[in-house]
Amino acid sequence: MSIFSEELKKLVKQKKAVVYDMAKKCQIDHSSLYQIINGKRLPASESVVKQIGEYLKLSPDVQEQLLEKYRIMHMGEETYFRRQYVKEFIEKLDIQEQDPFPVNYQAVLPDIEEEADCISVTGRENLDRAMSKIIMNEANEKGKIRIICQGTYTFLFSLLCMYGENKDFTAEHILCLENVQENNDCYNIQMLCGVAPLLKANFSYIPYYFYDSVQAHYGMMSLFPCMILGSREALLFSADGSRGLLFRGDSFLALLRETFELCKKNARPLLANGADVERVKEIADEGMNNPDFQEASAAYILCPCVYFGHLCDSGMWLKILKKDIPNRKELETFLKGDNAKLSSMVHHIKIYSFFTREGIRDFLENGHIVDPFSIYCDPLPMEDRLQCLRKVLKEIEEDRMEIYLLKEHKIKMDRDFYIVATPGLLNCVLRKKSGEYAMMTIRESTLYHAIGDFMSVLKDSDMVEGKEETAEYLRKVLQKKCTEEKGAER
């Protein structure tokens, strides 16, 4: 019996429903419904589950729980939770003013007074105090910490977000990704979720990864597999955060620094970071020279505003480029050259673009474009905003692009974020708290495939409106804005 059928059987019994009557009202063959309840088959679609829920008069919460169990059985547990973690990763990058994690301030403020070179630390609260002291000292002194720890240690990452507002502070982080095939997809994307808020922080966060069996490396038999290393103190601690050793003294710290550097040599950068012209050129060259990208048949783009980059020539960008920026000549050269070539290459690819109502409103009202170069640009004039949306609508009508409007409240997305997935390239663009953009290229294969899978099935999920509803929404938005502009001219 499946988790879905167990839940459904319980609800049928609870509601004292007559199966024959339920089958008739839901337009399901009664023998098929008996098989569904007894776990011998699944409903044909989510709409059937919703019909059953309506017949049983389930509350929205109970209905959603039943649907979730259906999705788990329909997709398979691994696939379902992997996609949920990708969604969580995207939503965790939507950080406004609030702290990304709850912090137990009482546990962080006290200091450890003992001055011995090696101190035994027992209990989660004492461990948190020692951790807090190391991070606070380095953050205040524009220093650097080195971390070996998994992405599930929430308290550690909350401390980094709380203290790491100094742009001159650096955190290097090595984490272990699962190499056991049946476990790795879900676990590895979960690790990316854990560190997601650090990607938007003001300080320099540099993550690395290596492969191992996580259970073997971080299990109970591994004494102190985790480490936080500062300039004056280091903390080695257990994977469950219950005990550790605090080290002081130059000889101890020198040995741990050497050990960390050796570990780093055997690890790989998790993300390629940066958003300057050289970084964008590097991505453009990678795309143009990557055979997988050149032969790709589809690209998936998740962005608050509907994607129109390939429909606009370099002239649009040059027109809005600010006059007084120091690197203007370099930007002009890039926009006329490499960027134009990359845009032309995209024309042979079928583009699937997902956007939000808020993103379109922001674009039309403020001319806001989500792009690393937008900080060097003035807002796009209204006539160009309207022209861009008209071009997109034409692409939809002529079946060259597939554009989908994300349903409200189905997925939360930052106004300054987009992600592009093709077989040869996976890039995220986001804006850090400092206002600067960061471009991340994810190269680790299980993360790459998890995000690519999520993007490729998004068009068939319950998170998007249909193609016709999406096109109609864009027509209405355009018509309304054009009417407003004509009224303002009078």
N, C-alpha and C positions, 0 to 999 in steps of 0.2 A: 504494500500500500504506500502511495506517495504522500508527501507532506500536504499536497493540495487536496487529495481525496480525503485524507484524515480530517482536515479542517472543514471541508464541505460536508462530510458525514456528520460531524459534530454540530454544524449549523442547521442542517436539515432536521436532526433530532431535537435540537434546542427550539426550533421554530414549529415543531410538530407538523412539518410540511408533508403533503401527500405527493409522492414521487410522480404518479401518473398524471395528476393535475398540473404539477410543476412542468412536466415535459410538454404537456399540451399548451400551456400558457407561454412557455419559452420557445415553442415550435421546434422541439427536439424529439427525435424518436425515443420512446420511453425505454426501449432496451439499451439504446446508446447512453441514456442518462444513468441507468443502473450501472453500466460499465464504468462511467465517469466517477460515480460515487464510490464504487468498489475498487477504484484504482487500476482498472484494466485498460483505460485509455484516458487521454486528455481531451478537454474541449477543443473544438476546431480553431477557435480564435478567442481573443480577449473580449470581443463583443458578446460571445456566448456566456462568458463568465459574468459580464455586466448584466446580461438579461437574468441570469440566475440570481444575482445579487438584488436586482430590483424586485423579483418575485418574492424573495425572502425578506424584503424590506430591511436590508442591512444598512447600518449607519455608514457614512463616508469612510471612517477609519477602518471599520471591519471589512468593508468592501475593498479598500486598498490593500489590507493584509491578505485577503483572499487572492487578489490580483498578483500580489508580489509572489505568493507561493506558486501560482500558475506560471509566472515568468521564470522562476527558478527551475521548475520542472521542464518547461518548454525549451529554455536556452541551455540548461545544464548549470549546475551550481557555480562552477569555475568561471564560465562566460558571464553569468549574471553579475557576480560580485566584482569581477574585473571591470565591467562597464560601469558599475556603481562607483568604484574607486576613481575611474577617469573623470566621471562627473564631479566627484568630491574634489579632485585636484583642481578642476576648472573653477569651482565655486570658492575654494579656499584662496584663490588669487584675487577674489573680490573683497579687498580689505579697504575700508574707508577710514574712519577715525577710531574705531573700536580696537581694543587689544585683540590680537588673533587667538590668544589662549587665556584662560583664567589663571591667575597667579595667586598662590597663597603667600601674601606679603609677610605674614608673621613668621613663616618658615625661612624667608630669605634674609631678613634684616639682621639677626644676631650674628656675631662673629665667633670664630674659633680662636681662643686666646693662647692655647698651648703653643710653645715655640720649638718643639723637638723637630728633628729632621724627618722623622717618619711617625705618623700618628694613625692609629686605628680609628676608623669612623664607622659606627654601627647605627642602623636606623635610617629610614628614608629622610626624616627631617634634618638630621645632622649632615647627611650626604648633600641635601639641597643647600644647606648653609655654606658648606665648603665650595660647592659648585658656584654658588652666587658670588662668593668673595673673589674667586679666580676671574670670572667673567667681568664683574664690575671693575676690578682693578685694571684689567687690560683695556676695557672699553673707555674708561676715563683717561687713560694714558695713551690713547691712540695706538694701542699695542696689537698683539696678534695672539690668537689661541689656536691650538691644534686639537681636533676632536676625532676620536674613534668611537663611534656609537651608532646604534640603529635609529631609524626615523620614527620610532614609536616612543621615544623618551620625551613626552610632551612638555614636561616641566623645564627641561634644558632649553628647548627651542623657544619657550615663552620668555625665559631669561634673556636669551639673545635678542629677541624682538624688543624687550623692555629696555635693555641697557645699550643695545647696539645702534643707537641713532647717530653715532659719530661716523662720518664718512671715511675717516682715516683708520678706523678699526677693521681688522681682517679676521675672518674665521675660516680655517681650512678644515674640511670635514671628510673623513673616510668612512664609508658604510659598506656593509656586506650585502650583496644581492644573491638570491637563492639560485643555485645551479642544478637543483633536483627538478627535472622536467615537469613532474605533475604538480609541483608547488609554486613554480617560479612566476607565472603570469600575474596572479593575484597579489602575491607577496611583494613583488618588485614595484608594482604600481602603487601599492600601499606605502612603500618607503618614500616614493616621490610625493605622495599626499602629505606625509609627515613633515617634510621639509618645505612644502610649498610656500608658507608665509615668509620664510627666510629669503625667498627669491625677490620679494618686493621691498625688503628692508633697506635702510640707507647704507649700512656697512657693506664691505666687500665679502660676499659669501662664496666660497669656492669648494664645491663638492666633488669627491672622487668616489669610485666604486671598485670593488673586486668581487670575484665569484667564489662562493664556497657553499657548503651545506650549512645553512644558518643554525640549525639545531645542534650540529656538531661543534660549530665555532662559538656559539653563544649560549650553549646549554649549561646546566648546573655543574657539569664537570670542568667547565672552563672557569678558573678562579676569578680573575679580574680582566675580562676581555675588552672593557670599555675604558676610555681615557679622556681627560681634559687637561691640556698642558698649557700653562701660562709662562710668563718670564720668571716668576718667583716661586710659583707653586704648581704642583701637578696632582691630579686625583685619578687613581686607578679604582674602578668600581665594578661590581657584579652586574650582570645583564638585567637582573630584577631590581636594581637600585636599592638594595637593602644593606650593603656593606661595602667598605672600600679602605684604601690607604691613601693618606695625604702625605706627599713628599715635598720636602724643602731641601736646599743645599745644592750647590753648583754641580757636584759630581752626579747626583741623581738626575737632575734636570737635563744635563748634557747627554746622559745615556738615553733618556726618554726622547729627547729631540732627535738623536741619531736613529733610534728605533722607528720613530714616526716617518722620517725621511726615507728609510729603507722600505717601509710599508707603502709610501707614496709612489716609489719607483715601480712597485708591482701593482699599482692601481691605475685606473684611467679616468680622465675628466668625465664627469657625468654630463656636463653641459658645456657647450662652447658659448661664451657670454660676450656681451659688448654690443654697442649700437652706433659706433662711429662709422664714417664712410668706408674705412678700410674693412671693417667687419661686414658691412653690407656688400662690398665688392667681393669679398671672400665667398659669401653665400651665393652671389650671382654667378661667380666662376664655377663654384661647386655644382650649381644647377645646370649650367651650360655644358660642363664636361662630364656629367653623370649620365651614363647610358640608360639607367633605370628611369631617370627623370625625362630624358629625351624620348623614351618609348612609352612613357606613361599615358594611359588613356583617360585618367580621371584625377582631379585634384579636389580636396575637401577643405573648405575654408569656414571657420567659425569666427564671427566678428560681429560686434554690436551693430555696425552699419553694414548694409549689403555690400559685398565686394564689387568694385568697379575698376580696380587698378589697371587691368589689361586693356580697358576701353579708353583710357586717357593717355594722350601722348605727352612727351616731356614738356611740351609748351605750357600745359596747365600748371605743372609744378614750377616751372621757371617764372611764370606770371605772378605766383604768390610767394616766391622766395623773398625773405626779408632782405633789405638793401644793406643793412649794417652788420651782418654776421661775418665773423673773421674768416671762415672757410668757404665763403660763397663761390669762389672760382672753382675750388675742388668739387663742390656739390654740383655746380653747373656742368662740369666735364663729365661727372658720373651720370647725371640725369640724361644727358644727350647721348652717352655711350652705352656702358654696361647695363644700366637699368632699362634702357629702351630695347636692347637685345633680349634681355630676360623676359620683358613684357611680350615681345613678339613671339617668343617660344611658347608662351602659354596658350596661344590661339589654337593650337592643335589638340588641346586637352579639354575634355568635358569638365566644366566647373560646377561643383555643387556648393552653394553658398548658404549659410544659415545666419540669420540676423534677428534682432529684437526690435520691438516697437520703440523702446527708449532710445536705441541707437539711431534709428531713422529720425526721430524727433530732434535728437541732439545734433545730427548732421544738418537738418534743414534749418533749425533755429540758430545754431552757432557756427556752422561750417566746419564742425569738428571732424577731423580725419584721424583714424587710428593708424599711425605710421611713425617710425623713428624720426623721419624727416619733418614731421609736423611741428616740432618745437622750433624749427628754423623758418616756418612759413606763417604768413598772415592767413586769416580765415578765408576759405573759398568764397568768392562772390556768389550771391543768390542765383544769378542766371546760370552759373556753372554747376551749382548744386542740383538745380532742376534738370539741367542737361544730362548730368551723370545718371540720375534716376530714370530719365527717359531712355537712355541707352540701355540700361539694365532691363527695363520693361520690354524693349525691343528684342533683347537677347532671349528673354523668357518666351515671348510670343513666337519667335522663330526657332525655338527649341535648341538654342546653342548653349544656354546655361540653365541649370535647374536651381531655382531659388526657393528657400523655405523659410517661412516666418516661425520663429520659436514661440510656442504658446507661453502666455504669461505665467510666471511662478513655477514653470517646469524646470528651468535651469537659471541660476543667477550668474551673471557675467559682468565683469568690470568694464567700465566704459573705455578703458585704455588697454584692451587685450585682444589679441587674435591668435589663432593657431591655424597653420596650413599643413596639410598632410598629403603627400604624394608618395608613390613607391620609392622615389629616390631622395626624398627630403622631408624632414619634419621640423618645422620652425615655430617657435612661440615668440610673440612680441608682447611685452607688458611694460607698464610705467611704474617705476619705483616710487617710494614715498617722497624721495628728493625731487621728483619731477622729471628725472632723466629716464630715458627708455632703455630697456635691456632686450636684446635679441638672444634667444636660446635655441641652439640646435641640439636636439636629443638624439644621441647616437646609439645608446644601449638598445639592443634588439628587442627584448621583451617589452620595454617601455614604449618603444617605437610602434611595435605591433599592437599593443593594447590601445594606444591612443588612435592609431589608424583604424582599428576595428570599430571603436566607438563612433568615429566620424562616418565611416562607411555605412553603418546601420541607422544613423540618426534620421535619415530621410524616411525610413520605414517605421519609425517609432511613434509613440503617442505624445512626443514632446514637440512635434511640429504641426503646423497647419498644412492642408493640402495645397498643391500647386496652384489650383484655380483661386482658392481663398487668398493665397499669398499675392498673386498677381492683382486681384481685385483690391486688396489692401493698398498696394503701391499706387494703383490708379486713383483711388480715393484721396490718398495723401497728396499726390501731385495736383489733382484737381483743386483740392482745398487750398493748397499753398499758392497756386497760380491765381485763384480767385482773390485771396488775401493781398497778393502783390498788386493786382490790378486795382483793387480798392484803395490801396495805399497811394498809388500813383495819382489817383483822382484827387 
